[in-house]
Amino acid sequence: MEWKKEIRILFWMALVFIAAFFMPLEYERFREAIMAMFDLTRWYAREHVILCLLPAFFIAGVISVFVSQGAVMKYFGAQAKKWLSYSVASVSGTILAVCSCTILPLFSSIHKRGAGLGPAIAFLYSGPAINILAIILTARILGFEMGIARVVGAVLFAIVIGSVMSLIYRKEEKAKREEQMNFSAIPEKRPMWQTAFHFFILVFILVFANWGKPGEGVTDGGWYWIWSNKWLITSLFAILLAFSLVFILRLKWQPVSIIVALTAISAFLVESPMIPMLVGMAGLAVITLMDKRSPENREWTLSAWDFAKQIMPLLAIGVMIAGLLLGSTHDDVAMAGIIPNEWVAKLVGGNSFFSNFFASLVGAFMYFATLTEVPILQGLIAAGMGKGPALALLLAGPSLSLPNMLVIRGVIGTQKTVVYVLLVVAMATISGLVYGII
């Protein structure tokens, strides 16, 4: 009814007015929390949107447009063999160096293409949780034992949480399975190896562009060599992408060459790697949208744009709320939110049920960029955090965040999102307790 709509508008207007009227600007902590909110938002925009999310949107577009629905259902569909779908989903994070937000367009894409709820959830959890870079950093800084516990816990979590979600919503999964039985596979327009080649080029560009710096004082070894040469490696994969655009997607070589030249020039003229990445991605969008040979190429960019429209606003809101409540901690910056960090440190000492539960719950709502959870945890351990709660936070934090939850809700609904979050928090709590006792 019309009057209900007007009441809702009045409610939100009144809520905003009350919040503005009683805003406690006279308190230093609140002012710092406001600054932390904007600092975290600015840092996220600078460090993750161009280098992480833009490639992720295009990768999701590849799944949505170039990977056939039959191929997705073969590995992740409701009729797929459980051992195969969960095995693939639970270890997928080893090639995806992504955070809880960057995994979202990929999750949304396979879900829309018909993936079963269980494998899709396993993929959603494992993507950030079993990030191979983060595992290595965890073992190096927090100890080999913690690194192994994180690997085992992440794989088990992905399988168990996905299986439980599939069991809880088995009626829906049964209906999806029956619907997919009548699905007639559409023949692939190109060999699967070509689509996989194109897909993994984009994945490797995402991985190496975001390769983390080794620990303090590390100046040799494979990880350091890759980090010190990561832009050269990324450039080589960008050249392979250009070949893929011409020989696999059949784009005209002239516009592709122009984009390659502009990207290379911007890399030499500007120190920031974000500029050539932005030039390259913008050029990719333009030439695919203008391509008249294959409608698929245009659909690829439009699909990436659809994911951006769906995900970016919710991420922005979530990052701002997380910064306001929990502060901004990155690089050498440590700004407190409304909830004091010392409260958190005191509440996660020892190995009680409450300390593990609290660590899991706080980790679930905090935003951790790829690899940042390790130095943050290092500081908390130094402040007295127990090893059980530390593992609980490692298992809940990287795969969940408030921005992540808002987007997941838009994909699978409120009820399934709540169940998923509760399962992650519960399992992280139990794992922390067991690890603390051992």
C-alpha positions as CSV (number, residue, x, y, z in Angstrom):
1,M,0.0,0.0,0.0
2,E,1.0,3.6,-0.7
3,W,0.8,4.6,3.0
4,K,3.2,1.9,4.0
5,K,5.8,3.2,1.6
6,E,5.4,6.7,3.0
7,I,5.7,5.4,6.6
8,R,9.0,3.7,5.6
9,I,10.3,6.9,4.1
10,L,9.3,8.8,7.2
11,F,11.0,6.2,9.4
12,W,14.4,6.5,7.5
13,M,14.2,10.3,7.5
14,A,13.6,10.3,11.3
15,L,16.4,7.8,11.8
16,V,18.9,9.9,9.9
17,F,17.7,13.1,11.7
18,I,18.1,11.4,15.2
19,A,21.6,10.1,14.3
20,A,22.7,13.6,13.1
21,F,21.1,15.4,16.1
22,F,22.8,13.2,18.7
23,M,26.1,12.7,16.9
24,P,28.7,12.7,19.7
25,L,31.3,14.9,17.9
26,E,32.6,16.2,21.2
27,Y,34.1,12.7,22.0
28,E,37.7,12.1,20.7
29,R,37.0,8.4,20.2
30,F,34.0,9.1,17.9
31,R,36.0,11.6,15.9
32,E,38.8,9.1,15.5
33,A,36.3,6.4,14.5
34,I,35.0,8.8,11.8
35,M,38.5,9.3,10.5
36,A,39.1,5.6,10.6
37,M,36.0,5.0,8.5
38,F,37.2,7.3,5.8
39,D,40.8,6.1,6.1
40,L,39.8,2.5,5.6
41,T,37.5,3.4,2.7
42,R,40.3,5.4,1.0
43,W,42.8,2.6,1.5
44,Y,40.4,0.0,0.1
45,A,39.7,2.2,-2.9
46,R,43.5,2.7,-3.5
47,E,44.7,-0.8,-2.9
48,H,41.9,-3.1,-3.9
49,V,39.4,-1.7,-6.4
50,I,41.7,-1.3,-9.4
51,L,44.1,-4.1,-8.7
52,C,41.7,-6.7,-7.2
53,L,38.1,-6.0,-8.1
54,L,38.4,-4.9,-11.7
55,P,40.2,-8.2,-12.7
56,A,37.8,-10.2,-10.5
57,F,34.8,-8.7,-12.3
58,F,36.2,-9.6,-15.7
59,I,37.0,-13.1,-14.4
60,A,33.5,-13.5,-13.2
61,G,32.3,-12.3,-16.6
62,V,34.3,-15.1,-18.3
63,I,32.5,-17.7,-16.1
64,S,29.2,-16.1,-16.8
65,V,29.5,-15.8,-20.6
66,F,32.3,-18.0,-22.0
67,V,32.0,-21.0,-19.6
68,S,28.9,-22.9,-20.6
69,Q,26.3,-23.7,-18.0
70,G,26.9,-27.4,-18.8
71,A,30.6,-27.0,-17.8
72,V,29.7,-25.3,-14.5
73,M,27.1,-28.0,-13.7
74,K,29.6,-30.8,-14.6
75,Y,31.8,-29.8,-11.6
76,F,29.5,-27.8,-9.3
77,G,26.0,-28.6,-10.3
78,A,23.4,-30.4,-8.1
79,Q,23.9,-33.6,-10.1
80,A,27.7,-33.5,-10.0
81,K,29.6,-36.2,-8.0
82,K,29.9,-34.9,-4.5
83,W,33.6,-35.9,-4.1
84,L,34.5,-34.1,-7.3
85,S,32.5,-30.9,-6.7
86,Y,33.6,-30.5,-3.1
87,S,37.2,-31.4,-3.9
88,V,37.5,-28.8,-6.6
89,A,35.6,-26.1,-4.6
90,S,37.6,-26.7,-1.3
91,V,41.0,-26.2,-2.9
92,S,40.1,-23.5,-5.4
93,G,41.6,-20.9,-3.2
94,T,45.1,-22.1,-3.8
95,I,45.1,-20.4,-7.2
96,L,43.0,-17.4,-6.1
97,A,44.9,-14.9,-4.0
98,V,41.7,-13.1,-3.1
99,C,40.1,-11.5,0.0
100,S,36.5,-12.0,1.2
101,C,35.2,-9.3,-1.1
102,T,37.1,-10.2,-4.3
103,I,35.7,-13.8,-4.2
104,L,32.1,-12.4,-4.4
105,P,31.8,-11.8,-8.1
106,L,33.2,-15.3,-8.8
107,F,30.8,-16.9,-6.3
108,S,27.8,-14.9,-7.7
109,S,28.8,-16.0,-11.2
110,I,29.0,-19.8,-10.6
111,H,25.8,-19.6,-8.5
112,K,23.9,-18.0,-11.3
113,R,25.2,-20.6,-13.8
114,G,23.6,-23.4,-11.8
115,A,26.1,-24.5,-9.2
116,G,24.7,-26.5,-6.3
117,L,24.4,-24.6,-3.0
118,G,26.9,-26.8,-1.2
119,P,29.8,-26.6,-3.7
120,A,29.1,-22.9,-4.3
121,I,29.4,-22.2,-0.5
122,A,32.5,-24.4,-0.3
123,F,34.0,-22.3,-3.1
124,L,32.9,-19.0,-1.4
125,Y,34.6,-20.1,1.9
126,S,37.8,-21.6,0.5
127,G,38.6,-18.8,-2.0
128,P,40.0,-16.4,0.7
129,A,40.6,-19.0,3.4
130,I,43.1,-21.3,1.7
131,N,45.0,-18.5,-0.2
132,I,48.4,-20.1,-0.6
133,L,50.2,-16.8,0.0
134,A,48.5,-16.2,3.3
135,I,49.2,-19.8,4.4
136,I,52.9,-19.4,3.7
137,L,53.0,-16.0,5.5
138,T,51.1,-17.6,8.5
139,A,53.6,-20.4,8.8
140,R,56.5,-18.0,8.5
141,I,55.4,-15.4,11.0
142,L,53.0,-17.2,13.4
143,G,54.7,-20.6,13.3
144,F,54.6,-23.8,11.2
145,E,52.1,-25.4,13.5
146,M,49.6,-22.5,13.0
147,G,50.1,-22.6,9.2
148,I,49.3,-26.4,9.1
149,A,46.3,-25.9,11.4
150,R,45.0,-23.1,9.1
151,V,45.3,-25.3,6.0
152,V,43.6,-28.3,7.5
153,G,40.9,-26.2,9.1
154,A,40.2,-24.3,5.9
155,V,39.8,-27.4,3.7
156,L,37.6,-29.1,6.3
157,F,35.5,-26.0,6.9
158,A,34.8,-25.6,3.2
159,I,33.6,-29.3,2.8
160,V,31.7,-29.4,6.1
161,I,30.0,-26.0,5.8
162,G,29.1,-26.7,2.1
163,S,27.7,-30.1,3.0
164,V,25.7,-28.8,6.0
165,M,24.2,-26.0,3.9
166,S,23.3,-28.5,1.2
167,L,21.7,-30.8,3.8
168,I,19.7,-28.0,5.4
169,Y,18.3,-26.8,2.1
170,R,18.0,-30.3,0.6
171,K,14.5,-29.7,-0.7
172,E,15.7,-26.8,-2.8
173,E,18.7,-28.8,-4.0
174,K,16.4,-31.7,-4.9
175,A,14.3,-29.3,-7.0
176,K,17.4,-27.9,-8.7
177,R,18.7,-31.4,-9.4
178,E,15.4,-32.4,-11.0
179,E,15.4,-29.2,-13.0
180,Q,19.0,-29.9,-14.2
181,M,18.1,-33.4,-15.3
182,N,16.1,-31.9,-18.1
183,F,18.9,-29.6,-19.0
184,S,20.2,-30.2,-22.6
185,A,23.8,-29.2,-22.8
186,I,24.6,-26.5,-25.4
187,P,27.7,-27.3,-27.4
188,E,30.8,-25.3,-26.6
189,K,31.5,-22.5,-29.1
190,R,35.2,-23.1,-28.7
191,P,37.4,-25.8,-27.2
192,M,37.4,-25.9,-23.4
193,W,41.1,-25.5,-23.3
194,Q,40.9,-22.1,-25.0
195,T,38.4,-20.8,-22.5
196,A,40.5,-22.2,-19.6
197,F,43.6,-20.5,-21.1
198,H,41.8,-17.2,-21.3
199,F,40.4,-17.6,-17.8
200,F,43.7,-18.5,-16.1
201,I,45.6,-15.7,-17.8
202,L,43.2,-13.3,-16.0
203,V,43.5,-15.2,-12.8
204,F,47.3,-15.0,-12.9
205,I,47.2,-11.3,-13.6
206,L,45.0,-10.9,-10.5
207,V,47.4,-13.2,-8.4
208,F,50.7,-11.6,-9.4
209,A,49.5,-8.0,-9.4
210,N,48.5,-8.5,-5.7
211,W,51.5,-10.7,-4.7
212,G,52.3,-9.7,-1.1
213,K,55.6,-8.4,0.2
214,P,57.6,-10.9,2.2
215,G,58.1,-10.5,5.9
216,E,60.4,-7.8,7.3
217,G,64.0,-8.4,6.6
218,V,63.5,-11.1,4.0
219,T,65.6,-10.3,0.9
220,D,66.0,-13.6,-0.8
221,G,64.0,-16.8,-1.6
222,G,61.4,-17.6,-4.2
223,W,58.7,-15.5,-2.6
224,Y,60.9,-12.4,-2.5
225,W,62.0,-12.9,-6.1
226,I,58.4,-13.1,-7.3
227,W,57.5,-10.0,-5.3
228,S,60.4,-8.0,-6.6
229,N,59.6,-9.0,-10.2
230,K,55.8,-9.2,-9.9
231,W,55.1,-6.4,-12.4
232,L,57.4,-8.0,-15.0
233,I,55.5,-11.3,-14.5
234,T,52.1,-9.5,-14.6
235,S,53.2,-7.7,-17.9
236,L,54.1,-11.1,-19.5
237,F,50.6,-12.4,-18.6
238,A,49.1,-9.2,-20.0
239,I,50.9,-9.9,-23.3
240,L,49.4,-13.4,-23.3
241,L,46.0,-11.8,-22.6
242,A,46.5,-9.7,-25.8
243,F,47.2,-12.8,-27.8
244,S,44.2,-14.5,-26.3
245,L,42.0,-11.6,-27.3
246,V,43.1,-11.8,-30.9
247,F,43.5,-15.6,-31.4
248,I,40.8,-16.9,-29.0
249,L,38.2,-14.2,-28.8
250,R,38.9,-13.1,-32.4
251,L,39.1,-9.4,-31.7
252,K,40.8,-7.3,-34.4
253,W,44.5,-7.0,-33.8
254,Q,44.7,-3.3,-34.5
255,P,42.6,-2.0,-31.6
256,V,44.2,-4.6,-29.3
257,S,47.7,-3.4,-30.3
258,I,46.7,0.2,-29.6
259,I,45.5,-0.8,-26.1
260,V,48.7,-2.7,-25.5
261,A,50.8,0.3,-26.6
262,L,48.8,2.8,-24.4
263,T,49.1,0.5,-21.4
264,A,52.9,0.1,-21.9
265,I,53.3,3.9,-22.4
266,S,51.4,4.6,-19.2
267,A,53.6,2.1,-17.3
268,F,56.7,4.0,-18.4
269,L,55.3,7.5,-17.7
270,V,53.6,6.9,-14.4
271,E,55.2,5.2,-11.4
272,S,51.9,3.9,-9.9
273,P,51.0,0.4,-11.3
274,M,47.3,1.2,-10.9
275,I,47.4,3.6,-13.9
276,P,48.5,1.0,-16.5
277,M,46.1,-1.5,-14.9
278,L,43.3,1.0,-15.3
279,V,44.2,1.9,-18.8
280,G,44.4,-1.8,-19.8
281,M,41.1,-2.7,-18.2
282,A,39.3,0.4,-19.6
283,G,40.7,-0.4,-23.1
284,L,39.6,-4.0,-22.8
285,A,36.1,-2.8,-22.0
286,V,36.0,-0.4,-24.9
287,I,37.2,-2.8,-27.6
288,T,35.0,-5.6,-26.4
289,L,31.9,-3.4,-26.3
290,M,32.7,-2.1,-29.8
291,D,33.3,-5.5,-31.3
292,K,30.8,-6.5,-33.9
293,R,32.2,-9.9,-34.8
294,S,31.0,-11.8,-31.7
295,P,28.1,-10.8,-29.4
296,E,29.9,-12.8,-26.7
297,N,32.7,-10.3,-26.3
298,R,30.3,-7.5,-25.7
299,E,28.3,-9.7,-23.3
300,W,31.5,-10.4,-21.4
301,T,32.1,-6.7,-20.5
302,L,28.3,-6.1,-19.8
303,S,28.3,-9.1,-17.5
304,A,31.4,-7.7,-15.6
305,W,29.5,-4.4,-15.4
306,D,26.5,-6.1,-13.9
307,F,28.6,-7.7,-11.2
308,A,30.2,-4.3,-10.5
309,K,26.7,-2.6,-10.1
310,Q,25.5,-5.4,-7.8
311,I,28.6,-5.6,-5.6
312,M,30.4,-2.2,-5.4
313,P,27.7,-0.2,-3.5
314,L,27.3,-2.9,-0.8
315,L,31.0,-3.2,-0.5
316,A,31.4,0.6,0.0
317,I,28.7,0.6,2.7
318,G,30.2,-2.4,4.4
319,V,33.8,-1.1,4.4
320,M,32.6,2.2,5.9
321,I,30.6,0.6,8.7
322,A,33.5,-1.8,9.5
323,G,36.0,1.1,9.7
324,L,33.6,3.1,12.0
325,L,33.1,0.2,14.4
326,L,36.4,-1.6,14.4
327,G,38.9,1.0,13.1
328,S,41.4,1.0,10.3
329,T,44.5,-1.1,10.6
330,H,46.8,-1.4,7.6
331,D,50.4,-0.9,6.7
332,D,51.7,1.4,9.5
333,V,48.3,2.9,10.2
334,A,46.4,1.9,13.4
335,M,43.2,4.0,14.0
336,A,40.7,3.0,16.6
337,G,37.0,2.5,15.8
338,I,34.1,3.0,18.3
339,I,35.0,-0.5,19.7
340,P,38.4,-0.1,21.4
341,N,41.1,-2.5,20.2
342,E,42.2,-3.1,23.8
343,W,38.8,-4.5,24.6
344,V,39.2,-7.0,21.9
345,A,42.7,-8.0,23.1
346,K,41.5,-8.5,26.6
347,L,38.4,-10.5,25.5
348,V,40.4,-13.0,23.5
349,G,43.1,-14.0,26.1
350,G,43.3,-17.7,27.2
351,N,41.4,-20.5,25.6
352,S,37.9,-20.3,27.1
353,F,34.7,-20.9,25.0
354,F,33.9,-17.2,25.2
355,S,37.3,-16.0,24.0
356,N,37.2,-18.4,21.0
357,F,33.6,-17.4,20.3
358,F,34.4,-13.7,20.6
359,A,37.4,-14.0,18.3
360,S,35.3,-15.8,15.7
361,L,32.5,-13.3,15.9
362,V,34.8,-10.2,15.7
363,G,36.8,-11.9,12.9
364,A,33.6,-12.6,11.0
365,F,32.6,-8.9,10.9
366,M,36.0,-7.3,10.5
367,Y,37.4,-6.7,7.0
368,F,40.8,-8.3,6.3
369,A,42.5,-7.6,3.0
370,T,44.6,-10.4,1.6
371,L,47.6,-11.1,3.9
372,T,46.7,-8.3,6.4
373,E,45.2,-10.7,8.9
374,V,48.7,-12.1,9.8
375,P,50.4,-8.9,11.0
376,I,47.1,-7.9,12.8
377,L,47.0,-11.2,14.5
378,Q,50.7,-10.9,15.4
379,G,49.9,-7.7,17.2
380,L,46.9,-9.3,19.1
381,I,49.0,-12.3,20.1
382,A,51.7,-9.9,21.4
383,A,48.9,-8.2,23.4
384,G,47.9,-11.5,25.1
385,M,45.7,-13.3,22.6
386,G,45.5,-17.1,23.1
387,K,46.6,-19.5,20.3
388,G,43.1,-21.0,20.2
389,P,41.3,-17.7,19.6
390,A,44.1,-16.8,17.1
391,L,43.2,-19.8,15.0
392,A,39.5,-19.1,15.4
393,L,40.0,-15.6,14.0
394,L,42.2,-16.9,11.2
395,L,39.4,-19.3,10.1
396,A,36.5,-16.9,10.4
397,G,38.1,-13.6,9.5
398,P,39.5,-13.8,6.0
399,S,36.4,-15.6,4.6
400,L,33.8,-13.3,6.1
401,S,33.4,-9.6,6.6
402,L,30.5,-7.2,7.0
403,P,30.8,-6.0,3.3
404,N,31.0,-9.7,2.3
405,M,27.8,-10.6,4.2
406,L,25.8,-7.7,2.6
407,V,26.7,-9.0,-0.9
408,I,26.1,-12.6,-0.1
409,R,22.6,-11.7,1.2
410,G,21.9,-10.2,-2.2
411,V,22.9,-13.4,-4.0
412,I,21.4,-16.2,-1.8
413,G,19.0,-14.3,0.5
414,T,18.9,-13.4,4.2
415,Q,18.2,-16.8,5.7
416,K,20.9,-18.7,3.9
417,T,23.4,-15.9,4.7
418,V,22.6,-16.0,8.4
419,V,23.0,-19.8,8.4
420,Y,26.3,-19.6,6.6
421,V,27.7,-17.0,9.0
422,L,26.6,-19.0,12.0
423,L,28.2,-22.1,10.7
424,V,31.5,-20.4,10.1
425,V,31.5,-18.8,13.6
426,A,30.4,-22.0,15.3
427,M,33.1,-24.1,13.5
428,A,35.8,-21.5,14.1
429,T,34.9,-21.5,17.8
430,I,35.1,-25.3,18.1
431,S,38.3,-25.4,16.1
432,G,39.9,-22.8,18.3
433,L,38.9,-24.7,21.5
434,V,40.4,-27.9,20.2
435,Y,43.6,-26.3,18.9
436,G,44.0,-24.5,22.2
437,I,43.7,-27.7,24.2
438,I,46.1,-29.6,21.9
